[in-house]
Amino acid sequence: MAAAKGISYSSIMQDLKSGQYAPVYYLYGDEPYYIDRITDFIENNALEEESRDFNQVVLYGLDTTMMQVIDNARAYPMMAQRRVVIVKESAPLFRTESMTGILENYLQNPSEQTVLVFTNKHGKIDRRTRISAMLEKTGVVFESAPVKEEKIPDFVKEYVNAQGKDIDNKSCSLMVEAIGADLCRITNELDKLIIVCKDDPAITPQIIEEHIGISKDFNIWEFRKALAEKDVLKANRIAVYFDGNKDYPIQKITSMLFPFFQNLLISYWAPQKTDRGLMSFLKVNYYEAVDCLSALKRFTASKVIAIISKIRQTDAASKGFETTGAGANGLLTELVYFILN
């Protein structure tokens, strides 16, 4: 099965689930989640459980040589359809031409009874090299790129839906705020929530609040919405909550507010000032687009420029580089007052 550049995770998994295994896989990139999913599927499904002891080998790049890898790949399966050779952390095996030359010789006539997998998390391969071309011609070369921030709530929704549960957009955003962009951590927490709510049709903000430890009312997304709507009471209530919560340092808050107001400034030049128009123009999720629309009605461009400057000043002051005259606990209060007035 030859693979073209840009092959997708879903197409690889579709082939694997249908029993189509390539002779060789080279999986690399900065997003470990997809590399792990592909590797785990091969490790758990390419062979029957009773055949794995004799026909499945897991090696590590620092503890082996390319010659040992190829010797394992060329060995015949014992009472099984195939052998599986998985090489994790394989980057050291690709550092010299002598190492890759051994693999090149193998790729000219790979074993039809072996599935050979190389993983290189946070690594890369030069697509201009001969070894890259041979890997692509013979098998699958897959780059596991990070999911764009605006797409992570969609990832959460798709993952939950695939498990037979529902989750609304607010809950998706809460999960991202609580955990960040680490897909492995997100899916681990979602798996726990799916077990917890096995008798419920959906994962709700209440379930997330109880089991993940984030408030459905006092969180960064609600804070941004309150500022966008100039809801003085709500914005100040959340700011007070943040001031006494170690999970919401001022640097975390400014790092969220800065790109929002930066996007808000860009929004003034958007050709279509609708939720869908801003989603496309700014490359943001639905909720940020809605907040931008709300803020466009309440802030002038000159005010937004001043707010961006104030956020930068606040962030610098929180790190000891500048002073605003406010104490550590007063920085957020001062920033909120500046934004809303």
DRENDO-1510 file (C-alpha; in Angstrom, 1 decimal, always signed):
<recs>
REC; n; res; u; v; w
REC; 1; MET; +0.0; +0.0; +0.0 .
REC; 2; ALA; +1.8; +3.1; -1.2 .
REC; 3; ALA; +1.1; +6.4; +0.6 .
REC; 4; ALA; +1.1; +9.9; -0.8 .
REC; 5; LYS; +2.4; +12.9; +1.0 .
REC; 6; GLY; -0.2; +14.4; +3.3 .
REC; 7; ILE; -1.9; +11.1; +4.1 .
REC; 8; SER; -4.4; +11.6; +6.8 .
REC; 9; TYR; -4.8; +9.9; +10.2 .
REC; 10; SER; -8.4; +8.8; +9.3 .
REC; 11; SER; -7.3; +7.1; +6.1 .
REC; 12; ILE; -4.6; +5.2; +7.8 .
REC; 13; MET; -7.0; +4.0; +10.5 .
REC; 14; GLN; -9.6; +3.1; +7.9 .
REC; 15; ASP; -7.0; +0.9; +6.2 .
REC; 16; LEU; -5.9; -0.7; +9.5 .
REC; 17; LYS; -9.4; -1.4; +10.6 .
REC; 18; SER; -10.1; -3.1; +7.3 .
REC; 19; GLY; -7.0; -5.3; +7.8 .
REC; 20; GLN; -4.8; -3.6; +5.2 .
REC; 21; TYR; -1.3; -3.2; +6.7 .
REC; 22; ALA; +1.6; -1.5; +4.9 .
REC; 23; PRO; +5.0; -3.1; +5.0 .
REC; 24; VAL; +6.5; -0.1; +6.8 .
REC; 25; TYR; +5.3; +3.0; +8.7 .
REC; 26; TYR; +7.3; +6.0; +9.6 .
REC; 27; LEU; +5.3; +8.1; +12.1 .
REC; 28; TYR; +6.7; +11.5; +13.2 .
REC; 29; GLY; +5.7; +14.9; +14.4 .
REC; 30; ASP; +4.8; +17.1; +17.3 .
REC; 31; GLU; +1.5; +15.6; +18.2 .
REC; 32; PRO; +2.1; +12.3; +20.1 .
REC; 33; TYR; -1.6; +11.4; +20.2 .
REC; 34; TYR; -2.0; +10.3; +16.6 .
REC; 35; ILE; +1.3; +8.5; +16.6 .
REC; 36; ASP; +0.2; +6.6; +19.7 .
REC; 37; ARG; -3.2; +5.7; +18.3 .
REC; 38; ILE; -1.8; +4.2; +15.1 .
REC; 39; THR; +1.0; +2.4; +16.9 .
REC; 40; ASP; -1.4; +1.0; +19.6 .
REC; 41; PHE; -3.8; -0.2; +17.0 .
REC; 42; ILE; -1.1; -2.1; +15.2 .
REC; 43; GLU; +0.3; -3.5; +18.4 .
REC; 44; ASN; -3.1; -4.7; +19.6 .
REC; 45; ASN; -4.7; -5.8; +16.4 .
REC; 46; ALA; -2.2; -6.9; +13.8 .
REC; 47; LEU; -1.7; -10.2; +15.6 .
REC; 48; GLU; -3.9; -12.5; +17.6 .
REC; 49; GLU; -3.0; -12.3; +21.3 .
REC; 50; GLU; -1.7; -15.8; +21.5 .
REC; 51; SER; +0.8; -15.1; +18.6 .
REC; 52; ARG; +2.3; -11.9; +20.0 .
REC; 53; ASP; +4.9; -13.5; +22.3 .
REC; 54; PHE; +6.7; -15.1; +19.3 .
REC; 55; ASN; +5.9; -12.6; +16.5 .
REC; 56; GLN; +5.8; -9.1; +18.0 .
REC; 57; VAL; +8.9; -7.2; +18.9 .
REC; 58; VAL; +9.1; -3.7; +20.4 .
REC; 59; LEU; +12.5; -2.0; +20.2 .
REC; 60; TYR; +13.9; +1.4; +21.1 .
REC; 61; GLY; +16.2; +3.5; +19.0 .
REC; 62; LEU; +18.8; +4.1; +21.7 .
REC; 63; ASP; +19.0; +0.4; +22.6 .
REC; 64; THR; +19.3; -1.2; +19.2 .
REC; 65; THR; +20.9; -0.9; +15.8 .
REC; 66; MET; +19.3; -0.6; +12.3 .
REC; 67; MET; +20.8; -4.0; +11.5 .
REC; 68; GLN; +19.0; -5.6; +14.5 .
REC; 69; VAL; +15.8; -4.0; +13.4 .
REC; 70; ILE; +16.2; -5.4; +9.9 .
REC; 71; ASP; +17.1; -8.8; +11.2 .
REC; 72; ASN; +13.9; -8.9; +13.2 .
REC; 73; ALA; +11.9; -7.6; +10.2 .
REC; 74; ARG; +13.3; -10.4; +7.9 .
REC; 75; ALA; +12.6; -13.2; +10.4 .
REC; 76; TYR; +9.8; -15.6; +9.5 .
REC; 77; PRO; +6.6; -15.6; +11.6 .
REC; 78; MET; +6.0; -18.6; +13.8 .
REC; 79; MET; +2.6; -20.1; +13.3 .
REC; 80; ALA; +1.1; -16.7; +12.5 .
REC; 81; GLN; +0.2; -14.6; +9.4 .
REC; 82; ARG; +2.8; -11.9; +10.0 .
REC; 83; ARG; +5.4; -10.4; +12.3 .
REC; 84; VAL; +5.2; -7.0; +13.8 .
REC; 85; VAL; +8.4; -5.0; +14.6 .
REC; 86; ILE; +7.8; -1.6; +16.3 .
REC; 87; VAL; +10.8; +0.7; +16.8 .
REC; 88; LYS; +9.9; +3.5; +19.3 .
REC; 89; GLU; +12.0; +6.7; +19.6 .
REC; 90; SER; +13.7; +5.8; +16.4 .
REC; 91; ALA; +15.5; +9.1; +15.6 .
REC; 92; PRO; +19.0; +7.7; +16.5 .
REC; 93; LEU; +18.7; +5.1; +13.8 .
REC; 94; PHE; +18.4; +7.8; +11.1 .
REC; 95; ARG; +21.4; +9.9; +11.9 .
REC; 96; THR; +23.9; +8.6; +9.4 .
REC; 97; GLU; +23.9; +7.4; +5.9 .
REC; 98; SER; +25.3; +4.0; +6.9 .
REC; 99; MET; +22.2; +3.4; +9.1 .
REC; 100; THR; +19.7; +4.6; +6.6 .
REC; 101; GLY; +21.6; +2.6; +3.9 .
REC; 102; ILE; +20.7; -0.6; +5.7 .
REC; 103; LEU; +17.1; +0.3; +5.7 .
REC; 104; GLU; +17.2; +1.3; +2.1 .
REC; 105; ASN; +18.5; -2.1; +1.1 .
REC; 106; TYR; +15.6; -3.6; +3.1 .
REC; 107; LEU; +13.0; -1.4; +1.4 .
REC; 108; GLN; +14.0; -2.5; -2.0 .
REC; 109; ASN; +12.6; -5.9; -1.1 .
REC; 110; PRO; +10.7; -5.7; +2.2 .
REC; 111; SER; +9.2; -8.8; +3.8 .
REC; 112; GLU; +5.6; -9.3; +2.8 .
REC; 113; GLN; +5.1; -11.0; +6.2 .
REC; 114; THR; +6.3; -8.2; +8.4 .
REC; 115; VAL; +4.8; -4.9; +9.5 .
REC; 116; LEU; +7.7; -2.6; +10.4 .
REC; 117; VAL; +6.8; +0.6; +12.4 .
REC; 118; PHE; +9.2; +3.5; +13.2 .
REC; 119; THR; +7.9; +6.2; +15.6 .
REC; 120; ASN; +9.7; +9.6; +16.1 .
REC; 121; LYS; +7.7; +11.8; +18.4 .
REC; 122; HIS; +8.5; +15.5; +18.1 .
REC; 123; GLY; +10.9; +14.6; +15.3 .
REC; 124; LYS; +10.8; +15.0; +11.5 .
REC; 125; ILE; +12.2; +13.6; +8.3 .
REC; 126; ASP; +13.7; +15.5; +5.4 .
REC; 127; ARG; +11.2; +14.8; +2.6 .
REC; 128; ARG; +14.0; +15.6; +0.0 .
REC; 129; THR; +16.1; +12.6; +1.1 .
REC; 130; ARG; +16.3; +9.2; -0.7 .
REC; 131; ILE; +15.2; +7.3; +2.5 .
REC; 132; SER; +12.1; +9.5; +2.7 .
REC; 133; ALA; +11.2; +8.8; -0.9 .
REC; 134; MET; +11.7; +5.1; -0.5 .
REC; 135; LEU; +9.6; +5.0; +2.7 .
REC; 136; GLU; +6.8; +6.8; +0.9 .
REC; 137; LYS; +7.0; +4.5; -2.1 .
REC; 138; THR; +7.0; +1.3; +0.0 .
REC; 139; GLY; +4.7; +2.2; +2.9 .
REC; 140; VAL; +3.3; +5.1; +4.9 .
REC; 141; VAL; +5.0; +8.3; +6.0 .
REC; 142; PHE; +2.7; +10.2; +8.4 .
REC; 143; GLU; +3.3; +13.6; +10.0 .
REC; 144; SER; +1.3; +14.0; +13.2 .
REC; 145; ALA; +0.9; +17.8; +13.3 .
REC; 146; PRO; -0.6; +19.6; +16.3 .
REC; 147; VAL; -4.3; +20.4; +16.0 .
REC; 148; LYS; -5.0; +24.1; +15.6 .
REC; 149; GLU; -6.3; +25.6; +18.8 .
REC; 150; GLU; -9.6; +26.6; +17.2 .
REC; 151; LYS; -10.2; +23.0; +16.1 .
REC; 152; ILE; -9.7; +21.4; +19.6 .
REC; 153; PRO; -13.3; +21.8; +20.7 .
REC; 154; ASP; -14.3; +20.1; +17.5 .
REC; 155; PHE; -11.9; +17.3; +18.3 .
REC; 156; VAL; -13.5; +16.9; +21.8 .
REC; 157; LYS; -17.0; +16.7; +20.3 .
REC; 158; GLU; -16.0; +14.2; +17.7 .
REC; 159; TYR; -14.2; +12.0; +20.2 .
REC; 160; VAL; -17.2; +12.0; +22.6 .
REC; 161; ASN; -19.7; +11.4; +19.8 .
REC; 162; ALA; -17.6; +8.4; +18.6 .
REC; 163; GLN; -18.1; +6.9; +22.1 .
REC; 164; GLY; -21.9; +7.2; +21.8 .
REC; 165; LYS; -22.2; +10.2; +24.0 .
REC; 166; ASP; -23.1; +13.9; +23.4 .
REC; 167; ILE; -21.4; +17.0; +24.6 .
REC; 168; ASP; -22.4; +20.6; +24.0 .
REC; 169; ASN; -20.1; +23.4; +22.7 .
REC; 170; LYS; -19.7; +25.0; +26.1 .
REC; 171; SER; -18.6; +21.7; +27.7 .
REC; 172; CYS; -16.1; +21.3; +24.9 .
REC; 173; SER; -14.6; +24.7; +25.6 .
REC; 174; LEU; -14.5; +24.0; +29.4 .
REC; 175; MET; -12.5; +20.8; +28.7 .
REC; 176; VAL; -10.0; +22.7; +26.6 .
REC; 177; GLU; -9.6; +25.4; +29.3 .
REC; 178; ALA; -9.2; +22.8; +32.0 .
REC; 179; ILE; -6.6; +20.7; +30.2 .
REC; 180; GLY; -5.1; +22.7; +27.4 .
REC; 181; ALA; -4.2; +21.4; +23.9 .
REC; 182; ASP; -2.7; +18.1; +25.0 .
REC; 183; LEU; -4.8; +15.6; +23.1 .
REC; 184; CYS; -3.5; +12.6; +25.1 .
REC; 185; ARG; -4.6; +14.3; +28.4 .
REC; 186; ILE; -7.9; +15.4; +26.9 .
REC; 187; THR; -8.8; +11.9; +25.7 .
REC; 188; ASN; -7.7; +10.4; +29.0 .
REC; 189; GLU; -10.0; +12.8; +31.0 .
REC; 190; LEU; -12.8; +12.3; +28.5 .
REC; 191; ASP; -12.6; +8.5; +28.9 .
REC; 192; LYS; -13.0; +9.0; +32.7 .
REC; 193; LEU; -16.0; +11.2; +32.2 .
REC; 194; ILE; -17.6; +8.8; +29.8 .
REC; 195; ILE; -17.3; +6.1; +32.5 .
REC; 196; VAL; -18.7; +8.4; +35.1 .
REC; 197; CYS; -21.7; +9.4; +33.1 .
REC; 198; LYS; -22.4; +5.9; +31.7 .
REC; 199; ASP; -26.1; +6.2; +32.5 .
REC; 200; ASP; -26.4; +9.8; +31.1 .
REC; 201; PRO; -26.6; +10.6; +27.4 .
REC; 202; ALA; -24.3; +13.6; +27.5 .
REC; 203; ILE; -21.3; +15.1; +29.3 .
REC; 204; THR; -22.5; +18.3; +30.8 .
REC; 205; PRO; -20.8; +21.3; +32.4 .
REC; 206; GLN; -21.9; +20.1; +35.8 .
REC; 207; ILE; -20.2; +16.7; +35.3 .
REC; 208; ILE; -17.0; +18.5; +34.1 .
REC; 209; GLU; -17.1; +20.8; +37.1 .
REC; 210; GLU; -17.5; +17.9; +39.6 .
REC; 211; HIS; -14.9; +15.6; +38.1 .
REC; 212; ILE; -12.3; +17.9; +36.4 .
REC; 213; GLY; -12.4; +20.7; +38.9 .
REC; 214; ILE; -13.4; +23.7; +36.8 .
REC; 215; SER; -16.3; +26.0; +37.5 .
REC; 216; LYS; -18.9; +26.3; +34.8 .
REC; 217; ASP; -19.6; +29.9; +35.8 .
REC; 218; PHE; -16.1; +31.1; +36.9 .
REC; 219; ASN; -13.7; +30.3; +34.0 .
REC; 220; ILE; -11.7; +32.1; +31.4 .
REC; 221; TRP; -14.3; +31.6; +28.7 .
REC; 222; GLU; -17.1; +33.2; +30.8 .
REC; 223; PHE; -14.7; +36.0; +31.8 .
REC; 224; ARG; -13.9; +36.8; +28.2 .
REC; 225; LYS; -17.6; +36.8; +27.3 .
REC; 226; ALA; -18.4; +39.1; +30.3 .
REC; 227; LEU; -15.7; +41.5; +29.1 .
REC; 228; ALA; -16.9; +41.3; +25.5 .
REC; 229; GLU; -20.5; +42.2; +26.6 .
REC; 230; LYS; -19.2; +44.8; +29.1 .
REC; 231; ASP; -21.0; +43.0; +31.9 .
REC; 232; VAL; -19.4; +44.9; +34.7 .
REC; 233; LEU; -20.9; +42.8; +37.6 .
REC; 234; LYS; -20.1; +39.4; +36.1 .
REC; 235; ALA; -16.6; +40.4; +34.9 .
REC; 236; ASN; -15.7; +41.7; +38.4 .
REC; 237; ARG; -17.1; +38.7; +40.2 .
REC; 238; ILE; -15.0; +36.4; +38.0 .
REC; 239; ALA; -11.9; +38.6; +38.5 .
REC; 240; VAL; -12.3; +38.3; +42.3 .
REC; 241; TYR; -12.6; +34.5; +42.0 .
REC; 242; PHE; -9.5; +34.4; +39.8 .
REC; 243; ASP; -7.5; +36.6; +42.3 .
REC; 244; GLY; -7.9; +34.0; +45.0 .
REC; 245; ASN; -7.4; +30.9; +42.8 .
REC; 246; LYS; -3.9; +29.5; +42.2 .
REC; 247; ASP; -5.2; +27.8; +39.0 .
REC; 248; TYR; -5.7; +31.2; +37.4 .
REC; 249; PRO; -2.4; +33.2; +37.6 .
REC; 250; ILE; -2.5; +36.6; +36.0 .
REC; 251; GLN; -0.1; +35.4; +33.3 .
REC; 252; LYS; -2.7; +32.7; +32.2 .
REC; 253; ILE; -5.4; +35.3; +32.0 .
REC; 254; THR; -3.4; +37.8; +30.0 .
REC; 255; SER; -2.3; +35.1; +27.6 .
REC; 256; MET; -5.9; +34.4; +26.8 .
REC; 257; LEU; -7.0; +38.0; +26.6 .
REC; 258; PHE; -4.2; +39.2; +24.4 .
REC; 259; PRO; -5.0; +37.1; +21.3 .
REC; 260; PHE; -8.8; +37.7; +21.8 .
REC; 261; PHE; -8.4; +41.5; +21.6 .
REC; 262; GLN; -5.8; +41.1; +18.9 .
REC; 263; ASN; -8.4; +39.2; +16.9 .
REC; 264; LEU; -11.0; +41.8; +17.8 .
REC; 265; LEU; -8.9; +44.5; +16.3 .
REC; 266; ILE; -8.5; +42.5; +13.1 .
REC; 267; SER; -12.3; +41.9; +13.0 .
REC; 268; TYR; -12.9; +45.5; +12.1 .
REC; 269; TRP; -11.6; +44.7; +8.6 .
REC; 270; ALA; -13.6; +41.4; +8.2 .
REC; 271; PRO; -15.6; +41.4; +5.0 .
REC; 272; GLN; -18.5; +39.6; +6.7 .
REC; 273; LYS; -19.2; +40.5; +10.3 .
REC; 274; THR; -21.2; +37.4; +11.2 .
REC; 275; ASP; -20.4; +34.5; +13.4 .
REC; 276; ARG; -19.5; +32.3; +10.4 .
REC; 277; GLY; -17.8; +35.1; +8.6 .
REC; 278; LEU; -15.5; +35.8; +11.6 .
REC; 279; MET; -14.8; +32.1; +12.1 .
REC; 280; SER; -13.5; +31.9; +8.6 .
REC; 281; PHE; -11.7; +35.2; +8.6 .
REC; 282; LEU; -10.0; +34.8; +12.0 .
REC; 283; LYS; -9.7; +31.0; +12.0 .
REC; 284; VAL; -11.3; +30.8; +15.4 .
REC; 285; ASN; -14.0; +28.6; +17.0 .
REC; 286; TYR; -17.7; +29.6; +17.1 .
REC; 287; TYR; -17.6; +30.9; +20.7 .
REC; 288; GLU; -14.7; +33.3; +20.1 .
REC; 289; ALA; -16.4; +34.5; +16.9 .
REC; 290; VAL; -19.6; +35.2; +18.9 .
REC; 291; ASP; -17.6; +37.1; +21.6 .
REC; 292; CYS; -15.9; +39.1; +18.9 .
REC; 293; LEU; -19.2; +40.0; +17.4 .
REC; 294; SER; -20.5; +41.1; +20.7 .
REC; 295; ALA; -17.3; +43.2; +21.5 .
REC; 296; LEU; -17.4; +44.9; +18.0 .
REC; 297; LYS; -20.7; +46.6; +19.1 .
REC; 298; ARG; -19.2; +47.9; +22.3 .
REC; 299; PHE; -15.5; +48.8; +21.7 .
REC; 300; THR; -14.0; +51.2; +19.2 .
REC; 301; ALA; -10.8; +50.2; +17.3 .
REC; 302; SER; -8.8; +52.9; +19.2 .
REC; 303; LYS; -10.0; +51.5; +22.5 .
REC; 304; VAL; -9.0; +48.0; +21.5 .
REC; 305; ILE; -5.5; +49.2; +20.6 .
REC; 306; ALA; -5.2; +50.8; +24.1 .
REC; 307; ILE; -6.5; +47.6; +25.7 .
REC; 308; ILE; -3.9; +45.5; +23.9 .
REC; 309; SER; -1.2; +47.9; +25.2 .
REC; 310; LYS; -2.6; +47.6; +28.7 .
REC; 311; ILE; -2.6; +43.8; +28.6 .
REC; 312; ARG; +1.0; +43.8; +27.6 .
REC; 313; GLN; +1.9; +46.3; +30.4 .
REC; 314; THR; +0.0; +44.1; +32.9 .
REC; 315; ASP; +1.7; +41.0; +31.8 .
REC; 316; ALA; +5.1; +42.6; +32.1 .
REC; 317; ALA; +4.3; +44.0; +35.5 .
REC; 318; SER; +3.2; +40.6; +36.7 .
REC; 319; LYS; +6.7; +39.3; +35.8 .
REC; 320; GLY; +8.5; +42.2; +37.4 .
REC; 321; PHE; +9.5; +44.1; +34.3 .
REC; 322; GLU; +7.2; +47.1; +34.6 .
REC; 323; THR; +5.1; +48.7; +37.3 .
REC; 324; THR; +1.6; +49.9; +37.1 .
REC; 325; GLY; +1.3; +51.1; +40.7 .
REC; 326; ALA; -1.0; +48.2; +41.5 .
REC; 327; GLY; +0.1; +45.4; +43.8 .
REC; 328; ALA; +0.2; +41.8; +42.7 .
REC; 329; ASN; -3.4; +41.2; +43.6 .
REC; 330; GLY; -4.6; +44.5; +42.1 .
REC; 331; LEU; -3.3; +43.9; +38.6 .
REC; 332; LEU; -6.3; +42.1; +37.3 .
REC; 333; THR; -8.7; +44.5; +39.0 .
REC; 334; GLU; -6.9; +47.4; +37.4 .
REC; 335; LEU; -7.0; +45.7; +34.0 .
REC; 336; VAL; -10.7; +44.9; +34.2 .
REC; 337; TYR; -11.5; +48.5; +35.1 .
REC; 338; PHE; -9.4; +49.8; +32.2 .
REC; 339; ILE; -11.1; +47.4; +29.7 .
REC; 340; LEU; -14.7; +48.2; +30.9 .
REC; 341; ASN; -14.3; +52.0; +31.1 .
</recs>
